[in-house]
Amino acid sequence: MRIIRRENIALIGFMGVGKTTCGQYLARRLGYDYLDTDQEIVKRAGQSIANIFKTQGEAAFRAMERELVYNTIPRLRHTIISTGGGLGANAEYVSVLKQYALVVHLHLPAEDIYERVKDNRSRPLLQTEDPLGRIRELLEQRLPVYHTAHVELTTQNRSLSQIVFQILLNYHHHAPRRRKK
Ligand code: S3P
């Protein structure tokens, strides 16, 4: 019998839904390590995300995400992983994440996302004339992949502790998971 242990939790979803805040809180609650893919890329590149996009282009940033998915995430144990909004929109990456973590999609309606991100200049994809339109367009493209998560939870009108409680309920229910060969 092969035992598949899901000893990590990965949070995916659009920019601004609360992946980083929830991830940090969850890690503290469980006494787990914490890995934020954006922060890890910034650390390794020695540059902000806005600068990576500006000087090396989006493709270079996506290659750094790929490196994390294939070379870093498979080695993690007892870690909460918060992902950048584009990472969890890549079907191939989500299927890798699902092998190593309980994957939770956090979501919000486009208007709520807009309210949360509108004054923040750190997200290059939203520096356009019509950020709300861009959010709607990207959400439409990305939702089919976000929906493949093991668990989906809204963060609308929920306190941090309510969201974390729901994630923990699911985690204790799903892991460790045993499967016959
Ligand atoms: C991106 C989301 C950002 C960051 C980059 C690209 C995206 O992360 O990875 O700006 O493609 O949605 P957050 O979801 O943490 O804002």
Boltz pocket constraint, residues with backbone or C-beta under 6 A from the ligand:
constraints:
  - pocket:
      binder: B
      contacts: [[A, 13], [A, 14], [A, 15], [A, 16], [A, 19], [A, 38], [A, 49], [A, 83], [A, 84], [A, 85], [A, 86], [A, 87], [A, 122], [A, 123], [A, 124], [A, 125]]
      max_distance: 6.0
